[in-house]
Structure formats: C-alpha cells, structure tokens
C-alpha cells in the first residue's frame, strides 16, 4: 500500500516526516511526503498566541486528511490542540526524543552566567515564565522563525541567548558547541515536547493498521496522560503550562505546572498511576493543580 503524508515545508518538519516515512518504508509500505503550507507558516512575523496559537501549524494538514488529499499527517505533538477534529485519530506515537530545553549563547555562558538584563529570546510563554522564575532580571523577548533563522538571529547579536527544544536541534543534526542543556526537573517541558504524532482518519482501517507498527507503548502512555492533563485544565495558548509523563516500571509518573506569564506564581504537582490508565493520571494531576489555585492563573491568561 501507499500512504501520503502531509507535512509543513520547514526543514525540521520535512526531517520529522521523513523519519516516519522511512520507518514505514523499512516495513514494506510505500510513503510519499506532500508539503502543505499552514497558517502558522504564513503568519511568520506575528505572535501566535494572538492568532490561534500553535494550532495554526496543523489546521490545513488536518483539513487535507479529512478531505482525502493526504492519508496522514506528521506533527510535533506539542503543536496539536488538546481536542482533535471529529473524524481524526492519533494513529502512532514513535519513540520520544530528548524532552529537554537548551540554552544557546555566543559565549557558552550558562543561565546563571548571563549578565543582568540579558536579552533571552524564546517563542514560548512556558519558557518565559521558567526563565523569569529563575532570573527575574532577564529581558525575555519573543522570537519567530524556523531553527536556522533563530540561530542566525543569535549569531547576528539580535539577542544574547536563545532557548529552544533540544530534540529539534538533534533531529536536524545540529550540535552547537556552546549549548547548555537545561534540567527538565526545573525547566519542565511543554506537553508533547520531543514527541511526534501521526494523525489519520479514524475510519481508515488500512492506514491505521499500517501506522500502528510505528507506535511506542511508553510514548503513547505519556502522550495520552499529558494531553488529558492539558484538556482537563482547559489551557489555551495564553498561559504557561508544562507537563511531562514517563513510565517507570509499570507505573506512569507525571509532573506538571501552571504559571503566571511573569513567573512569579507557579503551581507544581505530581501524580502517578497505572500506565494502562494514562488519561486518568493526567486528569488527576490537573485536578490537583486546579484545587491548589491554578484556575485563576488560567483565567488571567485569557480564553482557552
């Protein structure tokens, strides 16, 4: 059989879709990549939170799946809204890559070495809050563009430091010498960070069966827990939220947080349970944070 994958046209998106396609080809399935330009790509110079958030990177791909132009889509899981459109399913979660964030500077300075008022660029409200919680003196600035564009802006001196996902750099084969990997226990990653999600029509049994061979059980359990956590919080793109779930033995352990944009208020929690009840673990953690005051923080961040 042949599976047509919709993907964004950025170098990272093409590499990620290529990883999925190559894995299928190794299993005897023909795979084709079809580039789809998304709203997020067209709005390259605006704050995504003001125009629908990261869902802008998936909307057109999902429409192409639903109307049959492609059979499946490959996404960074952290770009997917907590609720899928009717008719679509997450068919596979390949093994997760490194979940951590990385700090990049021109000098190799660590986070504590940056001078007072240093300009740190990031596209993420979560990273902004975590940076300011650790270093409230920093000037945290928004940045857009693909990985290469962001690295170029750093080298040109448009910022003093840059915080990005380590997984994206690794997938592109980039290993900057002056990178400082941030501890995921403090800098809790975004829900779905480091994870690829393969989306397809829920009614397309042949495609779903072929894609199932790519699924990693531990990654699926963690992903379902994290997405249930996000869904239960009702969190939108205007509030810093983080969550990381992993399987330890037969137990699923999940850490999560909700923070104010300025990093001054941060509610953290942990929940665990059976890996077979992943969504219940995520919901339990969300309920705990809500009971301890996350609701007003989420409300202050704007509509979900």
C-alpha positions as a Markdown table, in Angstrom:
| # | Residue | x | y | z |
|---|---|---|---|---|
| 1 | Unk | 0.0 | 0.0 | 0.0 |
| 2 | Unk | 1.0 | 3.7 | -0.3 |
| 3 | Unk | 0.5 | 6.3 | 2.4 |
| 4 | Unk | 0.6 | 10.0 | 1.5 |
| 5 | Unk | 1.8 | 12.2 | 4.4 |
| 6 | Unk | 1.0 | 15.8 | 4.8 |
| 7 | Unk | 3.8 | 17.9 | 6.3 |
| 8 | Unk | 4.8 | 21.5 | 6.7 |
| 9 | Unk | 7.7 | 22.6 | 4.4 |
| 10 | Unk | 10.2 | 23.7 | 7.0 |
| 11 | Unk | 13.4 | 21.7 | 7.2 |
| 12 | Unk | 12.6 | 20.4 | 10.6 |
| 13 | Unk | 9.1 | 19.3 | 9.6 |
| 14 | Unk | 10.4 | 17.6 | 6.5 |
| 15 | Unk | 13.1 | 15.7 | 8.5 |
| 16 | Unk | 10.5 | 14.6 | 11.0 |
| 17 | Unk | 8.0 | 13.4 | 8.4 |
| 18 | Unk | 10.9 | 11.7 | 6.6 |
| 19 | Unk | 11.7 | 9.8 | 9.8 |
| 20 | Unk | 8.2 | 8.4 | 9.9 |
| 21 | Unk | 8.1 | 7.7 | 6.1 |
| 22 | Unk | 11.5 | 5.9 | 6.2 |
| 23 | Unk | 10.3 | 3.8 | 9.1 |
| 24 | Unk | 7.3 | 2.7 | 7.1 |
| 25 | Unk | 9.4 | 2.0 | 4.0 |
| 26 | Unk | 11.5 | -0.3 | 6.1 |
| 27 | Unk | 8.3 | -2.2 | 6.8 |
| 28 | Unk | 7.5 | -2.5 | 3.1 |
| 29 | Unk | 5.0 | 0.4 | 2.9 |
| 30 | Unk | 5.3 | 3.0 | 0.2 |
| 31 | Unk | 5.3 | 6.5 | 1.6 |
| 32 | Unk | 5.1 | 9.9 | -0.1 |
| 33 | Unk | 5.5 | 13.4 | 1.5 |
| 34 | Unk | 3.2 | 16.2 | 0.4 |
| 35 | Unk | 4.1 | 19.7 | 1.5 |
| 36 | Unk | 1.2 | 21.8 | 2.9 |
| 37 | Unk | 1.6 | 25.5 | 3.8 |
| 38 | Unk | -0.1 | 26.3 | 7.1 |
| 39 | Unk | -1.5 | 29.5 | 8.6 |
| 40 | Unk | 1.4 | 29.4 | 11.1 |
| 41 | Unk | 3.9 | 29.5 | 8.2 |
| 42 | Unk | 2.1 | 32.4 | 6.6 |
| 43 | Unk | 2.0 | 34.4 | 9.8 |
| 44 | Unk | 5.7 | 34.1 | 10.3 |
| 45 | Unk | 6.2 | 37.5 | 12.0 |
| 46 | Unk | 3.3 | 37.7 | 14.5 |
| 47 | Unk | 2.7 | 36.3 | 18.0 |
| 48 | Unk | 1.0 | 33.0 | 17.5 |
| 49 | Unk | -1.0 | 33.4 | 20.8 |
| 50 | Unk | -2.8 | 36.4 | 19.2 |
| 51 | Unk | -3.9 | 34.3 | 16.1 |
| 52 | Unk | -5.0 | 30.9 | 17.5 |
| 53 | Unk | -1.7 | 29.6 | 18.9 |
| 54 | Unk | 0.2 | 26.6 | 17.6 |
| 55 | Unk | -2.9 | 25.0 | 16.2 |
| 56 | Unk | -2.2 | 27.2 | 13.2 |
| 57 | Unk | 0.6 | 24.8 | 12.3 |
| 58 | Unk | -1.8 | 21.8 | 12.0 |
| 59 | Unk | -5.2 | 23.2 | 10.7 |
| 60 | Unk | -4.5 | 22.9 | 7.0 |
| 61 | Unk | -2.9 | 19.5 | 7.3 |
| 62 | Unk | -5.9 | 18.2 | 9.2 |
| 63 | Unk | -8.2 | 19.6 | 6.5 |
| 64 | Unk | -6.2 | 17.8 | 3.9 |
| 65 | Unk | -6.5 | 14.5 | 5.8 |
| 66 | Unk | -10.3 | 14.9 | 6.2 |
| 67 | Unk | -10.9 | 15.7 | 2.6 |
| 68 | Unk | -8.7 | 12.9 | 1.3 |
| 69 | Unk | -5.8 | 14.8 | -0.3 |
| 70 | Unk | -3.4 | 13.0 | 2.1 |
| 71 | Unk | -3.8 | 9.9 | 4.2 |
| 72 | Unk | -2.0 | 11.1 | 7.3 |
| 73 | Unk | -0.1 | 14.0 | 8.9 |
| 74 | Unk | 3.1 | 14.1 | 10.9 |
| 75 | Unk | 3.1 | 16.7 | 13.6 |
| 76 | Unk | 5.2 | 17.8 | 16.6 |
| 77 | Unk | 2.8 | 16.7 | 19.3 |
| 78 | Unk | 3.2 | 19.9 | 21.2 |
| 79 | Unk | 1.6 | 21.7 | 18.2 |
| 80 | Unk | -1.6 | 19.7 | 18.4 |
| 81 | Unk | -4.6 | 21.2 | 20.3 |
| 82 | Unk | -5.9 | 19.0 | 23.2 |
| 83 | Unk | -9.0 | 18.2 | 21.2 |
| 84 | Unk | -8.9 | 16.7 | 17.7 |
| 85 | Unk | -11.4 | 17.4 | 15.0 |
| 86 | Unk | -14.2 | 14.9 | 14.6 |
| 87 | Unk | -13.1 | 12.0 | 12.3 |
| 88 | Unk | -9.4 | 12.2 | 13.1 |
| 89 | Unk | -7.3 | 9.9 | 15.4 |
| 90 | Unk | -3.7 | 9.8 | 16.6 |
| 91 | Unk | -2.6 | 6.6 | 15.0 |
| 92 | Unk | 1.0 | 6.4 | 16.2 |
| 93 | Unk | 3.5 | 7.9 | 18.6 |
| 94 | Unk | 7.0 | 6.9 | 17.6 |
| 95 | Unk | 9.6 | 6.7 | 20.4 |
| 96 | Unk | 10.1 | 10.0 | 22.1 |
| 97 | Unk | 13.3 | 12.1 | 21.6 |
| 98 | Unk | 15.0 | 14.2 | 24.2 |
| 99 | Unk | 12.4 | 16.3 | 26.1 |
| 100 | Unk | 14.8 | 19.0 | 27.4 |
| 101 | Unk | 15.2 | 22.6 | 26.5 |
| 102 | Unk | 18.6 | 24.0 | 25.6 |
| 103 | Unk | 20.2 | 27.5 | 26.2 |
| 104 | Unk | 22.3 | 28.8 | 23.4 |
| 105 | Unk | 24.7 | 31.8 | 23.7 |
| 106 | Unk | 27.6 | 33.1 | 21.6 |
| 107 | Unk | 30.0 | 32.7 | 24.5 |
| 108 | Unk | 28.9 | 29.4 | 26.1 |
| 109 | Unk | 27.6 | 31.2 | 29.2 |
| 110 | Unk | 25.2 | 29.2 | 31.4 |
| 111 | Unk | 21.9 | 30.6 | 32.6 |
| 112 | Unk | 23.4 | 31.9 | 35.9 |
| 113 | Unk | 26.3 | 33.5 | 34.0 |
| 114 | Unk | 24.2 | 35.8 | 31.8 |
| 115 | Unk | 24.6 | 39.5 | 32.7 |
| 116 | Unk | 21.8 | 41.3 | 34.4 |
| 117 | Unk | 19.2 | 42.4 | 31.8 |
| 118 | Unk | 20.5 | 40.0 | 29.1 |
| 119 | Unk | 18.1 | 39.5 | 26.2 |
| 120 | Unk | 16.9 | 35.9 | 26.0 |
| 121 | Unk | 14.7 | 35.0 | 23.0 |
| 122 | Unk | 12.1 | 32.3 | 23.1 |
| 123 | Unk | 8.8 | 31.6 | 21.3 |
| 124 | Unk | 7.3 | 30.0 | 24.4 |
| 125 | Unk | 5.3 | 31.6 | 27.2 |
| 126 | Unk | 6.3 | 28.5 | 29.3 |
| 127 | Unk | 10.0 | 29.1 | 28.8 |
| 128 | Unk | 9.5 | 32.8 | 29.5 |
| 129 | Unk | 7.9 | 32.0 | 32.9 |
| 130 | Unk | 10.5 | 29.5 | 33.8 |
| 131 | Unk | 13.3 | 31.8 | 32.9 |
| 132 | Unk | 11.9 | 34.7 | 34.9 |
| 133 | Unk | 11.2 | 32.5 | 37.9 |
| 134 | Unk | 14.9 | 31.6 | 37.9 |
| 135 | Unk | 16.3 | 35.0 | 36.7 |
| 136 | Unk | 13.7 | 37.8 | 37.1 |
| 137 | Unk | 16.2 | 40.4 | 35.9 |
| 138 | Unk | 16.4 | 38.9 | 32.4 |
| 139 | Unk | 14.7 | 40.6 | 29.4 |
| 140 | Unk | 12.8 | 37.8 | 27.7 |
| 141 | Unk | 11.9 | 38.6 | 24.1 |
| 142 | Unk | 9.6 | 36.8 | 21.6 |
| 143 | Unk | 11.2 | 35.2 | 18.5 |
| 144 | Unk | 9.7 | 33.6 | 15.5 |
| 145 | Unk | 11.1 | 31.7 | 12.5 |
| 146 | Unk | 12.5 | 28.2 | 11.9 |
| 147 | Unk | 15.5 | 26.8 | 13.7 |
| 148 | Unk | 18.1 | 28.1 | 11.2 |
| 149 | Unk | 16.5 | 31.6 | 11.3 |
| 150 | Unk | 16.6 | 31.7 | 15.1 |
| 151 | Unk | 20.2 | 30.5 | 15.2 |
| 152 | Unk | 21.2 | 33.2 | 12.7 |
| 153 | Unk | 19.5 | 35.9 | 14.8 |
| 154 | Unk | 21.5 | 34.8 | 17.8 |
| 155 | Unk | 24.8 | 34.9 | 15.8 |
| 156 | Unk | 23.9 | 38.4 | 14.5 |
| 157 | Unk | 23.5 | 39.7 | 18.0 |
| 158 | Unk | 19.8 | 40.3 | 17.9 |
| 159 | Unk | 19.6 | 38.6 | 21.3 |
| 160 | Unk | 22.1 | 37.5 | 23.9 |
| 161 | Unk | 20.7 | 34.0 | 24.4 |
| 162 | Unk | 18.2 | 31.7 | 22.8 |
| 163 | Unk | 16.1 | 28.8 | 24.4 |
| 164 | Unk | 14.9 | 26.0 | 22.1 |
| 165 | Unk | 13.9 | 22.4 | 22.2 |
| 166 | Unk | 16.9 | 20.1 | 22.1 |
| 167 | Unk | 15.0 | 17.5 | 20.1 |
| 168 | Unk | 14.7 | 19.8 | 17.1 |
| 169 | Unk | 18.4 | 20.5 | 17.0 |
| 170 | Unk | 19.2 | 16.8 | 17.3 |
| 171 | Unk | 16.8 | 15.9 | 14.5 |
| 172 | Unk | 18.5 | 18.4 | 12.3 |
| 173 | Unk | 21.9 | 17.1 | 13.1 |
| 174 | Unk | 22.9 | 20.4 | 14.8 |
| 175 | Unk | 25.0 | 20.2 | 17.9 |
| 176 | Unk | 26.1 | 23.7 | 18.8 |
| 177 | Unk | 29.3 | 23.6 | 20.9 |
| 178 | Unk | 28.0 | 26.4 | 23.2 |
| 179 | Unk | 24.8 | 24.7 | 24.1 |
| 180 | Unk | 23.7 | 24.3 | 27.7 |
| 181 | Unk | 21.1 | 21.7 | 28.2 |
| 182 | Unk | 18.6 | 22.7 | 30.9 |
| 183 | Unk | 17.5 | 20.2 | 33.6 |
| 184 | Unk | 14.0 | 19.0 | 32.8 |
| 185 | Unk | 13.1 | 18.8 | 36.6 |
| 186 | Unk | 13.4 | 22.6 | 36.8 |
| 187 | Unk | 12.6 | 23.5 | 33.2 |
| 188 | Unk | 9.6 | 21.2 | 32.8 |
| 189 | Unk | 9.0 | 20.7 | 29.1 |
| 190 | Unk | 5.9 | 21.5 | 27.1 |
| 191 | Unk | 3.2 | 18.9 | 26.8 |
| 192 | Unk | 4.3 | 16.6 | 24.0 |
| 193 | Unk | 7.8 | 18.1 | 23.6 |
| 194 | Unk | 10.1 | 15.7 | 21.8 |
| 195 | Unk | 7.2 | 13.6 | 20.5 |
| 196 | Unk | 6.0 | 13.1 | 17.0 |
| 197 | Unk | 2.3 | 12.3 | 16.4 |
| 198 | Unk | 1.0 | 10.7 | 13.3 |
| 199 | Unk | -2.6 | 11.6 | 12.6 |
| 200 | Unk | -5.1 | 9.9 | 10.3 |
| 201 | Unk | -8.8 | 9.4 | 9.6 |
| 202 | Unk | -10.3 | 7.3 | 12.3 |
| 203 | Unk | -12.3 | 5.3 | 9.7 |
| 204 | Unk | -9.3 | 4.4 | 7.5 |
| 205 | Unk | -8.6 | 1.0 | 9.0 |
| 206 | Unk | -5.9 | 0.1 | 6.5 |
| 207 | Unk | -3.8 | 3.2 | 7.2 |
| 208 | Unk | -4.3 | 2.9 | 10.9 |
| 209 | Unk | -3.1 | -0.7 | 10.8 |
| 210 | Unk | 0.0 | 0.2 | 8.9 |
| 211 | Unk | 0.8 | 3.1 | 11.2 |
| 212 | Unk | 0.3 | 1.1 | 14.3 |
| 213 | Unk | 3.6 | -0.6 | 13.7 |
| 214 | Unk | 5.4 | 2.7 | 14.5 |
| 215 | Unk | 3.7 | 3.1 | 17.8 |
| 216 | Unk | 5.8 | 3.1 | 21.0 |
| 217 | Unk | 3.8 | 2.0 | 24.0 |
| 218 | Unk | 5.6 | 4.1 | 26.6 |
| 219 | Unk | 5.5 | 7.2 | 24.4 |
| 220 | Unk | 1.8 | 6.7 | 23.8 |
| 221 | Unk | 1.0 | 6.3 | 27.5 |
| 222 | Unk | 2.9 | 9.5 | 28.3 |
| 223 | Unk | 1.4 | 11.4 | 25.5 |
| 224 | Unk | -2.2 | 10.4 | 26.4 |
| 225 | Unk | -1.5 | 11.5 | 30.0 |
| 226 | Unk | -0.1 | 14.8 | 29.0 |
| 227 | Unk | -2.9 | 15.6 | 26.6 |
| 228 | Unk | -5.5 | 14.6 | 29.2 |
| 229 | Unk | -3.8 | 17.0 | 31.6 |
| 230 | Unk | -4.0 | 19.9 | 29.1 |
| 231 | Unk | -7.6 | 19.1 | 28.2 |
| 232 | Unk | -8.7 | 18.9 | 31.8 |
| 233 | Unk | -7.1 | 22.3 | 32.6 |
| 234 | Unk | -8.8 | 23.9 | 29.6 |
| 235 | Unk | -5.5 | 25.6 | 29.0 |
| 236 | Unk | -5.1 | 27.8 | 25.9 |
| 237 | Unk | -2.0 | 29.4 | 24.4 |
| 238 | Unk | -2.0 | 32.4 | 26.7 |
| 239 | Unk | -0.9 | 30.6 | 29.9 |
| 240 | Unk | 2.4 | 28.9 | 30.7 |
| 241 | Unk | 1.6 | 25.2 | 31.2 |
| 242 | Unk | 4.1 | 22.3 | 31.3 |
| 243 | Unk | 3.8 | 18.6 | 31.7 |
| 244 | Unk | 6.0 | 15.5 | 31.5 |
| 245 | Unk | 4.9 | 11.9 | 31.9 |
| 246 | Unk | 7.1 | 8.8 | 31.8 |
| 247 | Unk | 6.7 | 5.1 | 32.5 |
| 248 | Unk | 8.7 | 3.8 | 35.4 |
| 249 | Unk | 8.3 | 0.1 | 35.7 |
| 250 | Unk | 4.5 | -0.4 | 35.2 |
| 251 | Unk | 3.8 | 3.0 | 36.8 |
| 252 | Unk | 3.1 | 6.2 | 34.9 |
| 253 | Unk | 4.5 | 9.2 | 36.7 |
| 254 | Unk | 3.6 | 12.7 | 35.6 |
| 255 | Unk | 4.9 | 16.2 | 36.7 |
| 256 | Unk | 3.0 | 19.3 | 35.7 |
| 257 | Unk | 2.9 | 23.0 | 36.4 |
| 258 | Unk | 0.8 | 26.1 | 35.7 |
| 259 | Unk | 2.5 | 29.5 | 35.9 |
| 260 | Unk | 1.8 | 33.2 | 35.5 |
| 261 | Unk | 3.5 | 34.8 | 32.5 |
| 262 | Unk | 5.9 | 36.7 | 34.7 |
| 263 | Unk | 7.0 | 33.6 | 36.5 |
| 264 | Unk | 6.1 | 35.0 | 39.9 |
| 265 | Unk | 3.3 | 32.4 | 40.6 |
| 266 | Unk | 4.0 | 28.8 | 39.9 |
| 267 | Unk | 2.0 | 25.8 | 41.0 |
| 268 | Unk | 3.7 | 22.4 | 40.5 |
| 269 | Unk | 2.4 | 18.9 | 41.2 |
| 270 | Unk | 2.9 | 15.2 | 40.6 |
| 271 | Unk | 0.6 | 12.3 | 40.0 |
| 272 | Unk | 1.1 | 8.6 | 39.3 |
| 273 | Unk | -1.0 | 5.6 | 38.4 |
| 274 | Unk | -1.1 | 2.6 | 36.1 |
| 275 | Unk | 0.3 | 3.1 | 32.7 |
| 276 | Unk | -2.9 | 1.4 | 31.3 |
| 277 | Unk | -4.9 | 4.3 | 32.7 |
| 278 | Unk | -2.8 | 7.1 | 31.4 |
| 279 | Unk | -5.5 | 9.7 | 30.8 |
| 280 | Unk | -6.7 | 9.2 | 34.4 |
| 281 | Unk | -3.2 | 10.1 | 35.6 |
| 282 | Unk | -3.2 | 13.3 | 33.6 |
| 283 | Unk | -6.7 | 14.3 | 34.8 |
| 284 | Unk | -5.8 | 13.6 | 38.4 |
| 285 | Unk | -2.8 | 15.9 | 38.2 |
| 286 | Unk | -4.8 | 18.7 | 36.5 |
| 287 | Unk | -7.5 | 18.4 | 39.3 |
| 288 | Unk | -4.8 | 18.7 | 41.9 |
| 289 | Unk | -3.3 | 21.9 | 40.4 |
| 290 | Unk | -6.8 | 23.3 | 40.0 |
| 291 | Unk | -7.6 | 22.6 | 43.6 |
| 292 | Unk | -4.4 | 24.4 | 44.6 |
| 293 | Unk | -5.2 | 27.6 | 42.7 |
| 294 | Unk | -4.4 | 27.0 | 39.0 |
| 295 | Unk | -7.8 | 28.2 | 37.9 |
| 296 | Unk | -7.3 | 31.9 | 38.5 |
| 297 | Unk | -3.9 | 31.8 | 36.8 |
| 298 | Unk | -5.5 | 30.1 | 33.7 |
| 299 | Unk | -8.4 | 32.6 | 33.7 |
| 300 | Unk | -6.0 | 35.5 | 33.9 |
| 301 | Unk | -4.2 | 34.1 | 30.8 |
| 302 | Unk | -7.2 | 34.6 | 28.6 |
| 303 | Unk | -9.6 | 32.3 | 26.8 |
| 304 | Unk | -8.7 | 28.7 | 26.2 |
